[in-house]
């Protein structure tokens, strides 16, 4: 065997040949680790309060339409208030989370259609408003402005600010 062949088969020569792959592997693991830590630290940063409020508004509407008290309740903090105490409202009142869920059990099947019909806008005091419509079986369709106040990722208050009867009985 020539001296050149002997040199290329030495163990220390083999280590040098594989080191670039080892360095690439270490660098890859480091990048993934840093990315994972950043995702854990800042993962929810992409969800804005307005996106959270919009999702809660849609979930709340779907819960009423499906007569699902658990779904309606899922948008609220434990001490939340729901208010639809507007003159001329189909079901006036100011309720806690549990009372609202009970109202869905009692009268939810009368709501046959409900939806958010506008985008949410943020008010100066940090709440969010939007226009919603709902239809009450045998009573007609109503439209009004709803306000949502957030406490983290849940609503601490949902309130109808205005309401008008737009169609039907």
PEZIJO-V206707 format. One record per pair of residues at least 12 apart in sequence whose ideal C-beta (glycine too) atoms are under 8 Angstrom apart, sorted by the first residue. I is the first residue (numbers start at 1). J is the second residue. D is the distance in whole Angstrom. If there is no record, write none. Layout:
{{I & J & D} {I & J & D}}
//
This chain:
{{49 & 122 & 7} {49 & 126 & 8} {49 & 128 & 7} {49 & 150 & 6} {50 & 120 & 5} {50 & 122 & 6} {50 & 128 & 6} {52 & 150 & 6} {52 & 153 & 6} {53 & 120 & 5} {53 & 128 & 4} {53 & 148 & 5} {53 & 150 & 6} {53 & 155 & 8} {54 & 116 & 7} {54 & 119 & 8} {54 & 120 & 5} {54 & 128 & 8} {54 & 130 & 8} {56 & 75 & 4} {56 & 148 & 6} {56 & 150 & 8} {56 & 154 & 7} {56 & 155 & 5} {57 & 116 & 5} {57 & 120 & 7} {57 & 128 & 8} {57 & 130 & 6} {57 & 132 & 7} {57 & 146 & 7} {57 & 148 & 6} {58 & 116 & 6} {59 & 71 & 6} {59 & 74 & 7} {59 & 75 & 5} {60 & 72 & 6} {60 & 75 & 5} {60 & 155 & 8} {60 & 158 & 6} {61 & 114 & 4} {61 & 115 & 6} {61 & 116 & 6} {61 & 132 & 7} {61 & 134 & 8} {62 & 114 & 8} {63 & 75 & 7} {63 & 104 & 7} {64 & 104 & 6} {64 & 108 & 6} {64 & 111 & 5} {64 & 114 & 5} {64 & 134 & 7} {65 & 111 & 6} {65 & 112 & 7} {65 & 113 & 6} {65 & 114 & 5} {65 & 115 & 8} {67 & 104 & 6} {67 & 105 & 8} {67 & 108 & 4} {67 & 109 & 5} {67 & 111 & 7} {68 & 104 & 7} {68 & 108 & 8} {69 & 100 & 8} {69 & 101 & 4} {69 & 102 & 7} {69 & 104 & 4} {69 & 105 & 5} {69 & 108 & 7} {70 & 101 & 7} {72 & 100 & 6} {72 & 101 & 6} {72 & 104 & 5} {72 & 108 & 8} {73 & 97 & 6} {73 & 98 & 8} {73 & 100 & 7} {73 & 101 & 4} {75 & 154 & 6} {75 & 155 & 5} {75 & 158 & 7} {76 & 97 & 4} {76 & 100 & 7} {76 & 154 & 6} {76 & 155 & 5} {76 & 156 & 8} {76 & 158 & 8} {77 & 97 & 7} {77 & 151 & 5} {77 & 152 & 8} {77 & 154 & 5} {77 & 155 & 7} {77 & 156 & 5} {78 & 97 & 6} {79 & 96 & 8} {79 & 97 & 8} {79 & 156 & 7} {80 & 96 & 7} {80 & 97 & 5} {80 & 151 & 8} {80 & 154 & 7} {80 & 155 & 6} {80 & 156 & 5} {80 & 157 & 6} {80 & 158 & 7} {81 & 94 & 6} {81 & 95 & 7} {81 & 96 & 7} {81 & 156 & 7} {81 & 157 & 5} {81 & 158 & 8} {81 & 159 & 8} {82 & 94 & 7} {82 & 95 & 5} {82 & 96 & 8} {82 & 97 & 7} {82 & 99 & 8} {82 & 100 & 4} {82 & 157 & 8} {82 & 158 & 5} {82 & 159 & 7} {83 & 95 & 8} {83 & 157 & 7} {83 & 158 & 7} {83 & 159 & 4} {83 & 160 & 7} {84 & 159 & 8} {84 & 160 & 5} {84 & 163 & 8} {85 & 160 & 8} {86 & 144 & 7} {86 & 160 & 5} {86 & 161 & 7} {86 & 162 & 6} {86 & 163 & 5} {87 & 163 & 8} {88 & 163 & 6} {88 & 164 & 8} {88 & 165 & 7} {89 & 142 & 8} {89 & 160 & 7} {89 & 163 & 5} {90 & 136 & 5} {90 & 139 & 6} {90 & 142 & 6} {91 & 103 & 7} {91 & 107 & 6} {109 & 137 & 8} {110 & 136 & 5} {110 & 137 & 5} {110 & 138 & 8} {110 & 139 & 8} {111 & 134 & 6} {111 & 135 & 7} {111 & 136 & 6} {111 & 137 & 8} {112 & 135 & 5} {112 & 136 & 7} {112 & 137 & 5} {113 & 133 & 8} {113 & 134 & 7} {113 & 135 & 4} {113 & 141 & 8} {114 & 132 & 7} {114 & 133 & 7} {114 & 134 & 4} {114 & 135 & 7} {115 & 132 & 7} {115 & 133 & 6} {115 & 134 & 8} {116 & 130 & 5} {116 & 131 & 7} {116 & 132 & 5} {117 & 130 & 8} {117 & 131 & 5} {117 & 132 & 6} {117 & 133 & 5} {117 & 143 & 7} {118 & 130 & 5} {118 & 131 & 4} {120 & 148 & 8} {123 & 147 & 8} {126 & 149 & 8} {126 & 150 & 8} {127 & 147 & 5} {127 & 148 & 6} {127 & 149 & 5} {127 & 150 & 8} {127 & 157 & 8} {128 & 147 & 7} {128 & 148 & 5} {128 & 149 & 8} {128 & 150 & 7} {129 & 145 & 6} {129 & 146 & 7} {129 & 147 & 5} {129 & 148 & 8} {129 & 161 & 7} {130 & 145 & 7} {130 & 146 & 6} {130 & 148 & 8} {131 & 143 & 6} {131 & 144 & 7} {131 & 145 & 6} {131 & 146 & 8} {132 & 144 & 7} {132 & 145 & 8} {132 & 146 & 5} {133 & 166 & 7} {135 & 168 & 7} {138 & 169 & 6} {139 & 168 & 7} {139 & 169 & 5} {140 & 165 & 6} {140 & 166 & 8} {140 & 167 & 6} {140 & 168 & 3} {140 & 169 & 5} {141 & 165 & 7} {141 & 166 & 5} {141 & 167 & 4} {141 & 168 & 5} {142 & 163 & 6} {142 & 164 & 7} {142 & 165 & 6} {142 & 166 & 7} {143 & 163 & 7} {143 & 164 & 6} {143 & 166 & 5} {144 & 160 & 5} {144 & 161 & 7} {144 & 162 & 5} {144 & 163 & 4} {144 & 164 & 6} {145 & 160 & 7} {145 & 161 & 4} {145 & 162 & 5} {146 & 158 & 7} {146 & 159 & 7} {146 & 160 & 6} {146 & 161 & 7} {147 & 159 & 5} {147 & 160 & 8} {147 & 161 & 5}}
//
